[in-house]
Amino acid sequence: MIHRSRSDEGDVDDLTKEFLLESGEGLDSMERCLGGLIADPSMDRIGEIFRAVHTMKGNVGFLGLPRLERLSHAGEAVLSRLRDGEVVITDEFVALLMQLADRLRGVLSLLEQLGHEGRRDCDDDLVLLEMLEQVAAGKVAGAPVVFEERTVRDVAGSGEKHAQQMESTVRVEVETLNRLMNLVGELVQTRNQFLQAEVSEDSFVDLGRRLDSVTASMRESVMQARMQPVGQLFQRFPRLAREVAASCGKRVRMEFSGGETGLDKSLIETLKDPITHAVRNAIDHGIELPQVRFPRGKQPEGCVELRAYHDGGQIVVEVRDDGAGIDCRQVVQRARERKLISAARAAVLSDAEAIELLFEPGFSTREEITMISGRGVGMDVVRANIERIGGSVEVESTPGVGTTVRMRVPLTLAIIPALVAQCGGQKFALPHCALLELMIVHRSDEAAYIKQVGNSRMVLLRDRLVPLLDLGDLLEMPMDRARGYYIAVLEAKGRRFGLVVDDLGEPQEIVVKPLSSAIESMGVYSGATILGDGKIALILDTAGIARRARIMDALSEEAAAMVAELPVLVPKVETQVEAETVLVFANEANERMAVPLDCVERIEPVDVARVEAVHGGKAIQHRDEMVMLEQVATLSRKGALVVICHDPRSERKVGIVVREVLEVADATRMEFDDGVVRVNGRMAAFYEGFCPYAEFAMQEAA
Amino acid sequence: MKNAIKKVAQKVVSLCTVRTGGETFGIETTSVREALYQCELLRVPLAPKFVAGVVAYRGDILLAVSLRALLGMAADARETNAVVLEDAESGELFALLTDELLDVEQVQASAWEPNPQTLDQTRSELYHGVYKTAGVPLVRLETSDVQPSWLMRHQPVMAMEARV
């Protein structure tokens, strides 16, 4: 189903416009498939390439476009041989098909601009046709890799043209459109009832309510129609990557994941430029030349990966390359040369701070200005663009391994797949991204699966004990467990746990609506949605729940010990084995807890006014960095004491809200329990995730 | 000169009146977006005390502030009628739940008097003076005193209570 806004170009008729759009999309998918053809020559891929050319051939004959017809015919002949497995897929062969796609696209753009295929009788066409025919006849394997002389401006130009085409049209699923049509029908019906009703009638209020619900549903459907898979945007990049790589003499392959993630159309448009920039940077600055890559043990072909996924109520788009990474010293030096920072400051910069310099206006590490980068329009513009829509950008880099540019955009409009769970008569949505599996527990076989350890319950899941968390207990709600219950096994922050609920419903796509910050800051809900029956359901923040669960585990020592023995994912902490200096503090219940001193950066009294709600949790600002707070003690009106540490679980900084800091001293390990140490004769338990011995605990358990 | 004084004295305030726990409150009509009768309230477990739940309003989900909770009264099933107000600080809309929505009343600005000295702590922080009327006294409420962003800061103990 294609919708389109009225175009003022009079010289291209509707049929041709439809053809242009369809063919453009066909070529997009052809280029995307060609990109990975050598690595994965599956029939799906080949079939898709074949279909793109075949469909075009079918259409051009009908529209009377001889130049396109000749090209697509020759292309189809080659592709049918490919489909039959009679062609060896080589770089040359792929290059030939790429040339074909380029040529077809070129003619399409002429057709769009001029209304005809161009009269220039090209010899190049004949050369290309001849090559295609030779391959089709089985004479040669393909053409030598020759890229046409093109300036980057051309590439950008053609991209823009195509982008304009996409901006004015939206592909909408027929189902969405049908739903919208139904709602319009209902709206008309309600209006008619209104016209007939007397203002004094009792039904007037009901009618008003009905109108309200119809309009709200309509709004939702229209919003849904605006949601586009981010993969649409991704499709534009293989071509750009190829052109940029060719002009730098590099070899690059693109990979995609999460293309089906839905994003509002306006957000997609905003992301276009930042991603373009990041991809160019990745190839121009990140990926090394093939001759440099080879001795480093990397494949000569570099890889740029575009990823999209949901995370904590946001959409994350990553541009990741496996190139040289960012040389922080070089960045600092360059910043000095450009007089962006003082010598004194340059001397004390950390790596993370050095990477921040990339976002300074006017920063460039390139000596010479190439066609692609180095014009001084840089990451600062990317950041500004993303921040304008309420998002954020971060760069992560490991020298020699690669760089990741991570863009987070809000998801106020996003639609996510979720499972509706019921607990205490109320419905809650569980986002699919955190869901691993589902279990039903009947009262009769409860004993076989559910184990009680201290006051914690665990479920036996394929010989592995997974801690259980009862949503009813957590939310202090009445439960209905007469016949049995369900367990949704979730994973959050590398921790696996089972959430016990009364009942589970159908999986469905839900529109995420933001909640007041007063609720989101609780860290239990990440949003809300309106279900099909018009009722509201709260969306559970699985990471937040896991955080709560951790506190519960700590309450029961036996359970904590048992959990520590489970082969769960505990990140390695690089510290010396025996003597560990620790900082001991007290939690709300005055229990002694500890973190390795190496992790501690600062202890700071924090005023409540400084605490801000971010990412569904609480955070403070510390030296221009966001520090998320985790509480083992309450934040009272007077303020609180916060221990700011490097979190070994996530490599980020985290602020632990404590009741009191007790001492700093050397710790001795206790036998049988790695989570507890002796400090000055008294015991202290490591704060969850900060135990430097966790690595050993895992090995011993294994 | 005399005329001017007379004019000021005659200035009329339009108030949207509501009732909760037997007391009558007035909120300036200009700050009320809409009145919602018997809205379907969804409870939010573990939420701060002043949060009665959330309500659906024109495709958005609004936080519902319980006036009863702010007054330190027990919850009541009657508290389902709300006025939609705007939180000036965060820009979000929210619903203020009351027992009963009454009417729109015009009162003389000159009928206003500051809070009585004898008022308890909770009420003296919430009330913005009282209008003397022929019937019951009409308590003036200001949006800024009941909006969520203010309540989150002003009542941190109340907000945290549910968390621990």
Contacts between the chains, C-beta under 8 A, distances in Angstrom:
chain1	res1	chain2	res2	distance
A	205	B	37	7.0
A	212	B	58	6.9
A	215	B	58	7.3
A	215	B	59	7.6
A	216	B	56	7.1
A	216	B	58	6.0
A	216	B	59	4.0
A	219	B	58	7.9
A	219	B	59	4.7
A	220	B	59	6.3
A	424	B	45	7.9
A	426	B	42	7.3
A	426	B	43	7.0
A	426	B	45	7.7
A	474	B	46	7.9
A	475	B	45	3.5
A	475	B	46	6.0
A	476	B	45	6.1
A	476	B	46	7.0
A	477	B	45	5.8
A	513	B	59	7.8
A	513	B	60	6.4
A	513	B	61	4.9
A	514	B	61	7.7
A	515	B	54	7.0
A	515	B	61	6.1
A	515	B	63	7.3
A	516	B	54	7.8
A	516	B	62	7.4
A	516	B	63	3.7
A	516	B	90	8.0
A	516	B	92	6.0
A	516	B	94	6.6
A	516	B	148	5.5
A	517	B	90	6.7
A	517	B	92	7.9
A	517	B	148	7.5
A	517	B	149	7.5
A	517	B	152	7.5
A	518	B	47	7.6
A	518	B	48	6.4
A	518	B	51	6.3
A	518	B	63	5.8
A	518	B	148	4.3
A	518	B	149	7.7
A	518	B	151	7.2
A	518	B	152	5.2
A	518	B	159	7.5
A	519	B	44	5.8
A	519	B	47	5.8
A	519	B	51	6.7
A	519	B	54	7.3
A	519	B	63	6.4
A	521	B	152	7.4
A	522	B	46	6.2
A	522	B	47	6.6
A	522	B	48	7.8
A	522	B	162	7.9
A	522	B	163	6.7
A	524	B	45	7.8
A	524	B	46	5.7
A	525	B	44	7.2
A	528	B	54	6.2
A	528	B	61	4.4
A	530	B	56	5.8
A	530	B	59	7.5
A	530	B	61	7.6
A	534	B	56	7.4
A	535	B	40	7.4
A	535	B	42	7.3
A	536	B	42	4.5
A	536	B	54	5.9
A	536	B	55	7.8
A	536	B	56	5.5
A	536	B	61	6.1
A	538	B	42	7.4
A	538	B	44	6.5
A	538	B	54	7.7
A	588	B	164	6.8
A	608	B	153	7.5
A	608	B	156	5.5
A	609	B	153	7.3
A	631	B	163	7.9
A	634	B	160	5.5
A	634	B	163	7.7
A	634	B	164	5.6
A	635	B	156	6.9
A	635	B	160	6.5
A	636	B	156	7.3
A	636	B	157	7.0
A	636	B	160	7.7
A	637	B	156	5.1
A	637	B	157	5.8
